[in-house]
Amino acid sequence: MEDNLVFEYVVSREDFTRAGEASADVKKKLKALGVPSGVVRRVSIALYEGEINMVVHAYGGNITVEITSDKIIMLLKDKGPGIPDVEKAMQEGFSTASDSVRALGFGAGMGLPNMKKCSDRMDISTTIGVGTEIKMEVDL
Amino acid sequence: MIDKFFHSVSLDVDLCKGCINCIKHCPTDAIRVREGKASINSKFCIDCGECIRICPHHAKTARYDRIDVINKHKYNIVLTPPSLYGQFNNLDDVNIVLNALLLLGFDEVFEVSAAAEIVSEITRKYIAQHKEDCPLISTACPTIIRLIRTRFPNLLCHLLPIKPPVEIAAEMALERAIQKTGLPREEIGITFITPCPSKVAYIKSPLGIKKSEIDYAVAIKDIYPLLLPFMKEVDSASMNDLVETGRIGIGWGESGGEALGILRDDYLAADGIHNCIRVLEDLEDEKISDLSFIELNSCDGGCVGGTLTVENPYLAAAKLKKLRKYMPIAVTHLDESLEGELAWDENVEYEPVFKLGENMKESMLKMARIEKLEKKLPGLDCGSCGAPTCRLLAEDIVRGEASKKDCIYYLKEGVQKYIEEINIVSKGMLLGNNEKQVAALQQYIVEASQKIFNEHYGDQMEYSEGEDYDD
């Protein structure tokens, strides 16, 4: 539908200071649209977790956020090692983050579970050695 | 939406030169320059005073009461903020300030810091009883409440619903005055010596309470020169001991002071409006956990950094540290029978002032237009159009408050095209018969276009690019 709003973001590799730019921008836009505050909260938390994952576990990537009249669709595509065991990765507290990442306060193993919790639908498709694609939808 | 709020921050139109300093520094993007003068959008303004700080022409001012309110009533009470004590050199006893205020003409003086000690106590209790609302956000800085009310609806539940010290001080002082004098309320005047415009706005349009008991606000910078001679007159050997505050109360004058008063270490204290916004964004994104309390002060350094103070905020804070060194921890304590009266009596509701349209559909259409427009603008954020950024000009255009022609790059493009066209037309005319007539016409057109060009750019900028098209 041409009425939909589409925003594209690039997540750069190994740059923690910039991770969160996409979610901050989306949050601002959703507030300007008058999206209910609970939805704004869920979208920005899910997207921020996703952005961090793209920096921590992959080598950056692209985010596309589409806003339609009834939902918000977030597509996160990274170039990276992929997730060997998605089921395990979805468990709370499970993390493969390195010590240096943990030292920064990340890698608590809550990323994917939080993303799932905050979205109404989440699909993960991952290819080892190529990258991961996550689609999240939050209904309005 | 009709704006029902009183704002202290205002503009002196005569002094405004229409420069872009204020629009670039406003944390809520509330200011635009239109027709050569700044104008403040009162729906967005949170009275932080950043524009007052930055304006090189002193065109941004704060509205507050003149000093003659001292004698307006039969019995006049003055409320002193701890930030006031940080303004003076070598002050070693708060009593000197308090006694000088009596010599200046006030009938009674009451320290806001005394009420602050009560708020510290009740905050400790509130934190213990409301774990689910933690981290609680301090509500002593009215600008912070206004910011959260318009930008962070998810965080309204974290606001500490306790009256600010200045209000509790007014109530306590009033009760004391009525008991002492037997006068009716209207014959008693309550004046607060304010460090900032935000508190003035609070007094006129409070949030969290229906009405403030405070009648007037005078600026620290106005009372400071008047007070100095009286402070010299105070005889420290025979002056009255009026101080009812300890270290906790005095500490409230600077950033981190309120948080120290909760006697816990799981807190965060931020000062400066932009830093506060960052903290609130992080709290909203649930990046902050395991904290009980968040102290936020809009001004750098806390209340000592208010725009109506005279001293450098960091020097003032150093002076407060020295002043309170030998004071007791706290002097004024919570009277539990009055606990119920210290809570807010009104909810603070979300005001979605930044919303683009009346409904989602309208907002989406507007945002799509903004995105499209933004791509056509130069992206330099030069501010010459009167909006802080190209993005905000695009937003203003879509809201119907500005035009694309306000962008000088866009205008320049248009004028250049115009000159080119005129040159082509005039060259065509040269091929005609009556050469003299055509030359005169060409001359006229070139002059006219140059005039239009100069009008757009002003005479101070003699722009000669038109000549490039002559040959």
Interface residues (C-beta under 8 A of the other chain):
Chain A: D3 N4 L5 G20 S23 A24 K27 K29 K31 A32 L33 G34 V35 S37 G38 V40 R41 S44 I45 Y48 I67 S69 L140
Chain B: R151 P153 N154 E281 E284 D285 E286 K287 Y350 P352 F354 K355 L356 G357 N359 M360 K361 S363 M364 L365 M367 A368 E371
